[in-house]
């Protein structure tokens, strides 16, 4: 279920630059929406290991609140006046092993097309999921999707806002969500939910209008060197064992191609200490072998104000040990918060195809 998030990012980049903003009315100082969404869906299998948990059809309800941007910043108009907000959801999976899930997410919602009858929207969200029935070796061994009470969540949504009145609108959408703990605790199959949603919202205040665009300044097209470090914990089978440190040093160059887009390429130096134990257990290995790895990465950053959406693909160029679940390629998805022009904080999910490898936190310097 990683592919839909790459597709989501591609759609977002493509459409943002195809449509001119539609604007009307005079804005209030604080225009915001509040609403409710009901949804029903199914759990999408990503591994044969979770086929025994495919009989449920999740249902749920969401409460959301978002604030409109109104053009005071250049990026407001560049992204066609997006909204940003938070949502709280309750999901009943209708399966005893997985129970009930609670989502707490922050999001940005982009208007791909604005018309008098409504708009086409896309939402990207991230946050956390609370599970009331995670895996337990004795009491709930069938739940190999969720082993932690708290897991990381990524969500994408596409749909419409159809105006009923000047302030009331219908909100039909389709949604893809993925919850995982990044192998911090096993088993970590992760849960992927695809759903059809119907909602209703009310807009308090007037719609955004075009203001004089804030001068974004001359684009700095110079390539910048980045140095970043990140870390995480990782568990091996059998479950309940120790957590092994996973550390990454990243050295890469970013090249701005516009005010909202950067291309990146560089090297990852990966120190996954769980591989030391995995090598020790592997009957195929005789003698010492290096657990460290080096990967070459290339990717893209979508810049939205002080936040960047990170997507990367990597290829191992140094990998002495090859595990049973290893692949040559890996992917990385996440967010980057820029404190200033030089220092930033990251949350990144690294995967091998559809299998989460690590979810880590890091800090970086842009020189």
C-alpha positions as a printed NumPy array, in Angstrom:
array([[  0.   ,   0.   ,   0.   ],
       [  2.966,   2.34 ,  -0.391],
       [  2.301,   2.941,  -4.103],
       [ -0.911,   4.979,  -3.599],
       [  0.985,   7.541,  -1.534],
       [  3.53 ,   8.002,  -4.317],
       [  0.619,   8.393,  -6.738],
       [ -0.993,  10.894,  -4.372],
       [  2.159,  13.009,  -4.376],
       [  2.404,  12.848,  -8.185],
       [ -1.241,  13.901,  -8.638],
       [ -0.729,  16.763,  -6.217],
       [  2.331,  18.104,  -8.06 ],
       [  0.639,  17.734, -11.456],
       [ -2.652,  19.448, -10.76 ],
       [ -1.486,  22.348,  -8.62 ],
       [ -0.068,  24.104, -11.666],
       [ -2.935,  23.395, -14.116],
       [ -5.733,  25.427, -12.565],
       [ -6.049,  29.111, -11.743],
       [ -7.572,  29.992,  -8.393],
       [-11.3  ,  30.734,  -8.357],
       [-11.982,  33.443,  -5.81 ],
       [-14.982,  35.341,  -4.562],
       [-16.222,  37.304,  -1.6  ],
       [-14.377,  39.271,   1.041],
       [-12.472,  37.218,   3.589],
       [-13.005,  37.255,   7.311],
       [ -9.989,  37.397,   9.579],
       [-10.651,  33.829,  10.62 ],
       [-12.468,  31.608,   8.107],
       [-12.692,  27.939,   9.043],
       [-14.674,  24.747,   8.428],
       [-16.068,  22.134,  10.79 ],
       [-17.838,  18.94 ,   9.839],
       [-18.454,  15.236,  10.173],
       [-17.649,  12.325,   7.847],
       [-18.969,   8.752,   7.879],
       [-17.13 ,   5.996,   6.024],
       [-17.195,   2.315,   5.207],
       [-14.445,   0.319,   3.546],
       [-12.34 ,  -2.784,   3.484],
       [ -8.908,  -3.863,   4.64 ],
       [ -6.489,  -4.189,   1.745],
       [ -4.127,  -7.191,   1.932],
       [ -0.451,  -6.503,   1.394],
       [  0.893,  -9.871,   2.513],
       [ -0.357, -13.442,   2.727],
       [  0.451, -13.249,   6.442],
       [ -2.663, -11.116,   7.045],
       [ -5.207, -12.984,   4.906],
       [ -6.881, -14.352,   8.041],
       [ -7.853, -10.754,   8.928],
       [ -9.634,  -9.898,   5.678],
       [-13.243, -10.587,   6.667],
       [-14.055,  -7.265,   8.341],
       [-15.508,  -4.169,   6.67 ],
       [-14.436,  -1.176,   8.778],
       [-16.93 ,   1.589,   9.49 ],
       [-16.3  ,   4.837,  11.255],
       [-16.98 ,   8.482,  11.838],
       [-14.692,  11.523,  11.73 ],
       [-14.916,  15.018,  13.138],
       [-12.76 ,  17.604,  11.369],
       [-11.783,  21.234,  11.773],
       [ -9.679,  23.264,   9.345],
       [ -8.638,  26.851,   8.788],
       [ -8.554,  28.514,   5.377],
       [ -5.508,  30.321,   4.086],
       [ -6.448,  33.668,   2.54 ],
       [ -3.535,  34.808,   0.425],
       [ -1.409,  36.747,   2.881],
       [  1.566,  34.52 ,   2.011],
       [  2.853,  33.734,  -1.444],
       [  2.489,  29.982,  -0.907],
       [ -1.249,  30.416,  -0.143],
       [ -1.933,  31.53 ,  -3.709],
       [  0.695,  29.273,  -5.222],
       [ -1.209,  26.248,  -3.854],
       [ -4.657,  27.675,  -4.641],
       [ -5.545,  28.617,  -1.053],
       [ -5.162,  25.319,   0.813],
       [ -6.67 ,  24.632,   4.221],
       [ -4.94 ,  23.025,   7.176],
       [ -6.501,  21.371,  10.181],
       [ -6.926,  18.307,  12.347],
       [ -9.351,  15.412,  12.583],
       [-10.423,  12.818,  15.128],
       [-11.811,   9.481,  13.921],
       [-13.183,   6.291,  15.432],
       [-12.863,   3.142,  13.291],
       [-14.589,  -0.135,  14.108],
       [-12.799,  -2.851,  12.123],
       [-15.593,  -5.353,  12.901],
       [-12.978,  -7.978,  13.691],
       [-12.27 ,  -9.136,  17.238],
       [ -8.455,  -9.344,  16.81 ],
       [ -8.078,  -5.74 ,  15.597],
       [-10.92 ,  -4.114,  17.534],
       [-11.409,  -0.352,  17.464],
       [ -8.946,   2.26 ,  16.164],
       [ -8.811,   5.949,  17.031],
       [ -7.093,   8.355,  14.607],
       [ -5.694,  11.743,  15.56 ],
       [ -4.349,  13.427,  12.415],
       [ -3.164,  16.795,  11.193],
       [ -3.62 ,  17.507,   7.505],
       [ -3.434,  19.889,   4.591],
       [ -6.223,  20.022,   2.043],
       [ -5.545,  21.317,  -1.451],
       [ -8.148,  22.542,  -3.929],
       [ -7.254,  21.172,  -7.347],
       [-10.197,  22.923,  -9.031],
       [-12.481,  25.672,  -7.691],
       [-15.859,  26.37 ,  -9.3  ],
       [-19.082,  28.054,  -8.102],
       [-20.728,  24.665,  -7.544],
       [-17.828,  23.378,  -5.427],
       [-14.27 ,  22.14 ,  -5.668],
       [-12.125,  19.076,  -6.254],
       [ -9.91 ,  18.457,  -3.229],
       [ -7.022,  16.278,  -2.182],
       [ -5.961,  15.795,   1.44 ],
       [ -2.646,  14.558,   2.831],
       [ -2.628,  13.701,   6.533],
       [ -0.285,  12.272,   9.122],
       [ -0.574,  11.509,  12.803],
       [ -1.113,   8.611,  15.162],
       [ -3.472,   5.682,  15.65 ],
       [ -4.555,   4.279,  18.996],
       [ -5.546,   0.595,  19.066],
       [ -7.632,  -0.847,  21.879],
       [ -6.696,  -4.447,  21.015],
       [ -3.067,  -4.77 ,  19.863],
       [ -1.191,  -8.039,  19.511],
       [ -0.643, -10.079,  22.644],
       [  1.206, -13.384,  22.589],
       [ -1.312, -15.066,  24.891],
       [ -4.593, -13.135,  24.57 ],
       [ -4.554, -11.832,  20.989],
       [ -2.034, -13.735,  18.898],
       [ -4.143, -13.437,  15.711],
       [ -3.553,  -9.68 ,  15.404],
       [ -0.301,  -9.594,  13.471],
       [ -1.251,  -6.246,  11.91 ],
       [ -0.946,  -4.049,  15.   ],
       [  1.347,  -4.821,  17.92 ],
       [  1.569,  -1.358,  19.51 ],
       [ -1.092,   0.629,  21.296],
       [  0.172,   3.703,  19.431],
       [  1.224,   3.577,  15.757],
       [  2.159,   6.058,  13.036],
       [ -0.516,   6.848,  10.435],
       [ -0.389,   8.19 ,   6.872],
       [ -3.582,   9.024,   5.019],
       [ -4.539,  10.272,   1.57 ],
       [ -7.957,  11.42 ,   0.432],
       [ -9.494,  12.545,  -2.876],
       [-12.986,  13.904,  -3.389],
       [-15.322,  16.819,  -3.803],
       [-16.853,  19.66 ,  -1.853],
       [-20.306,  20.257,  -3.343],
       [-21.972,  23.48 ,  -2.256],
       [-25.517,  23.202,  -0.894],
       [-25.65 ,  26.803,   0.314],
       [-23.044,  29.557,   0.586],
       [-21.714,  27.884,   3.737],
       [-23.013,  24.284,   3.818],
       [-21.488,  21.613,   1.589],
       [-21.475,  17.861,   0.979],
       [-18.116,  16.111,   1.186],
       [-17.902,  12.754,  -0.711],
       [-14.39 ,  11.277,  -0.825],
       [-12.351,   8.102,  -1.145],
       [ -9.624,   7.444,   1.407],
       [ -6.487,   5.336,   1.791],
       [ -4.854,   5.027,   5.21 ],
       [ -1.871,   3.063,   6.487],
       [ -0.958,   2.505,  10.146],
       [  2.334,   0.938,  11.213],
       [  4.948,   1.203,  13.959],
       [  7.901,   0.826,  11.583],
       [  8.963,  -2.542,  13.101],
       [  9.666,  -0.942,  16.463],
       [  7.559,  -3.772,  17.888],
       [  6.634,  -7.042,  16.208],
       [  4.545,  -8.354,  14.56 ],
       [  4.154,  -5.314,  12.339],
       [  2.044,  -6.257,   9.354],
       [  0.411,  -2.822,   9.41 ],
       [ -3.214,  -2.149,   8.571],
       [ -4.301,  -0.615,   5.254],
       [ -7.872,   0.642,   4.941],
       [ -9.53 ,   1.829,   1.736],
       [-12.928,   3.453,   2.215],
       [-15.703,   5.438,   0.561],
       [-16.812,   8.407,   2.639],
       [-19.717,  10.804,   2.76 ],
       [-19.647,  13.893,   4.913],
       [-21.025,  17.334,   5.492],
       [-19.234,  20.515,   6.445],
       [-20.04 ,  24.08 ,   7.354],
       [-17.847,  27.027,   6.487],
       [-17.702,  29.793,   9.066],
       [-16.614,  33.014,   7.391],
       [-16.254,  33.838,   3.702],
       [-14.216,  32.163,   0.964],
       [-10.629,  33.267,   0.26 ],
       [ -9.89 ,  35.987,  -2.284],
       [ -6.802,  36.932,  -4.218],
       [ -4.602,  39.369,  -2.31 ],
       [ -1.469,  41.083,  -3.515],
       [  0.983,  38.202,  -3.527],
       [  3.756,  38.475,  -0.982],
       [  7.095,  38.703,  -2.733],
       [  8.636,  35.222,  -2.477],
       [ 12.019,  36.617,  -3.384],
       [ 14.411,  35.511,  -6.078],
       [ 14.71 ,  31.747,  -6.315],
       [ 18.001,  30.429,  -4.993],
       [ 18.898,  27.804,  -7.607],
       [ 22.203,  26.942,  -5.991],
       [ 22.655,  23.32 ,  -4.919],
       [ 22.887,  22.882,  -1.147],
       [ 24.677,  20.164,   0.811],
       [ 22.611,  18.522,   3.56 ],
       [ 23.895,  16.494,   6.51 ],
       [ 21.31 ,  14.655,   8.61 ],
       [ 21.23 ,  12.043,  11.353],
       [ 18.248,   9.968,  12.434],
       [ 17.512,   7.051,  14.703],
       [ 14.922,   4.481,  15.645],
       [ 14.387,   1.199,  17.448],
       [ 13.7  ,  -2.152,  15.815],
       [ 12.61 ,  -5.539,  17.108],
       [ 13.293,  -9.048,  15.827],
       [ 11.276, -12.223,  16.221],
       [ 10.346, -13.756,  18.589],
       [  8.144, -10.936,  19.816],
       [  8.831,  -9.263,  23.125],
       [ 12.588,  -9.258,  22.654],
       [ 15.042,  -6.363,  22.978],
       [ 14.97 ,  -3.225,  20.824],
       [ 17.977,  -2.761,  18.564],
       [ 19.188,   0.676,  17.54 ],
       [ 18.918,   1.758,  13.919],
       [ 20.953,   4.843,  12.991],
       [ 21.312,   6.609,   9.655],
       [ 23.705,   9.319,   8.507],
       [ 22.511,  11.036,   5.334],
       [ 24.679,  13.212,   3.097],
       [ 22.86 ,  14.578,   0.075],
       [ 22.48 ,  17.564,  -2.2  ],
       [ 19.216,  19.374,  -2.898],
       [ 18.709,  21.435,  -6.035],
       [ 15.76 ,  23.893,  -6.076],
       [ 13.928,  23.873,  -9.406],
       [ 11.112,  26.2  ,  -8.271],
       [  9.858,  27.854,  -5.102],
       [  7.953,  24.658,  -4.251],
       [ 10.088,  21.863,  -5.66 ],
       [ 13.552,  20.448,  -4.953],
       [ 15.365,  17.46 ,  -6.408],
       [ 17.666,  15.502,  -4.097],
       [ 20.42 ,  12.918,  -4.452],
       [ 23.082,  11.561,  -2.137],
       [ 24.191,   8.727,   0.129],
       [ 22.765,   6.922,   3.16 ],
       [ 25.093,   5.325,   5.692],
       [ 22.953,   2.806,   7.577],
       [ 23.841,   1.203,  10.91 ],
       [ 21.105,  -1.306,  11.709],
       [ 22.246,  -3.112,  14.848],
       [ 19.437,  -5.668,  14.598],
       [ 21.396,  -7.117,  11.668],
       [ 24.163,  -8.126,  14.07 ],
       [ 21.746, -10.487,  15.802],
       [ 20.167, -11.542,  12.505],
       [ 23.613, -12.471,  11.14 ],
       [ 24.386, -14.41 ,  14.307],
       [ 21.207, -16.479,  13.882],
       [ 21.614, -17.104,  10.144],
       [ 22.886, -20.671,   9.529],
       [ 24.14 , -19.634,   6.076],
       [ 26.767, -17.325,   7.561],
       [ 30.212, -18.607,   8.526],
       [ 32.654, -16.181,  10.014],
       [ 32.37 , -12.423,  10.59 ],
       [ 30.427, -10.266,   8.15 ],
       [ 29.846,  -6.506,   8.125],
       [ 26.313,  -5.424,   9.1  ],
       [ 26.672,  -1.858,   7.822],
       [ 25.131,  -0.696,   4.544],
       [ 25.441,   2.218,   2.133],
       [ 22.66 ,   3.31 ,  -0.173],
       [ 22.439,   5.78 ,  -3.025],
       [ 19.2  ,   7.792,  -2.964],
       [ 17.358,  10.141,  -5.289],
       [ 14.129,  11.913,  -4.581],
       [ 11.949,  14.973,  -4.404],
       [ 10.831,  17.509,  -1.815],
       [  7.531,  19.342,  -2.165],
       [  7.867,  22.585,  -0.183],
       [  4.763,  23.989,   1.517],
       [  5.706,  26.957,   3.696],
       [  8.035,  25.569,   6.423],
       [  7.084,  21.942,   5.756],
       [  8.44 ,  19.677,   3.016],
       [  6.947,  16.383,   1.843],
       [  9.834,  13.953,   1.267],
       [  9.751,  11.064,  -1.212],
       [ 12.889,   9.084,  -2.057],
       [ 13.982,   5.835,  -3.623],
       [ 17.27 ,   4.206,  -2.645],
       [ 19.513,   1.435,  -3.924],
       [ 22.029,  -0.454,  -1.77 ],
       [ 25.509,  -0.076,  -3.238],
       [ 27.216,  -1.734,  -0.256],
       [ 25.424,  -4.617,   1.461],
       [ 27.645,  -7.538,   2.539],
       [ 24.786,  -9.33 ,   4.296],
       [ 21.546, -10.12 ,   2.476],
       [ 18.626, -11.206,   4.644],
       [ 15.633, -13.246,   3.554],
       [ 13.381, -10.171,   3.416],
       [ 15.915,  -7.865,   1.759],
       [ 15.509,  -6.142,  -1.583],
       [ 17.969,  -4.066,  -3.578],
       [ 15.61 ,  -1.076,  -3.612],
       [ 14.088,   0.778,  -0.682],
       [ 11.762,   3.752,  -0.362],
       [ 11.483,   6.61 ,   2.095],
       [  8.476,   8.851,   2.79 ],
       [  7.987,  11.531,   5.381],
       [  7.929,  15.125,   6.472],
       [ 10.561,  17.755,   7.122],
       [  9.952,  20.752,   9.389],
       [ 12.28 ,  23.685,   8.721],
       [ 13.102,  25.655,  11.872],
       [ 15.052,  28.168,   9.789],
       [ 17.039,  28.222,   6.551],
       [ 19.636,  25.807,   7.915],
       [ 18.162,  23.509,  10.603],
       [ 15.275,  21.057,  10.197],
       [ 13.584,  18.113,  11.891],
       [ 12.402,  14.977,  10.071],
       [ 10.026,  12.048,  10.562],
       [ 10.669,   9.37 ,   7.926],
       [  9.281,   5.94 ,   7.097],
       [ 11.698,   3.589,   5.313],
       [ 10.238,   0.589,   3.509],
       [ 11.259,  -2.374,   1.387],
       [  8.441,  -2.423,  -1.151],
       [  5.24 ,  -2.663,   0.924],
       [  7.009,  -3.804,   4.109],
       [  7.92 ,  -1.156,   6.696],
       [ 11.54 ,  -1.313,   7.787],
       [ 11.923,   1.621,  10.204],
       [ 10.158,   4.794,  11.271],
       [ 12.724,   7.257,  12.565],
       [ 13.183,  10.8  ,  13.845],
       [ 16.095,  12.984,  12.882],
       [ 17.673,  16.4  ,  12.619],
       [ 19.504,  17.926,   9.69 ],
       [ 21.614,  20.855,   8.552],
       [ 21.335,  22.534,   5.156],
       [ 24.6  ,  24.262,   4.274]])
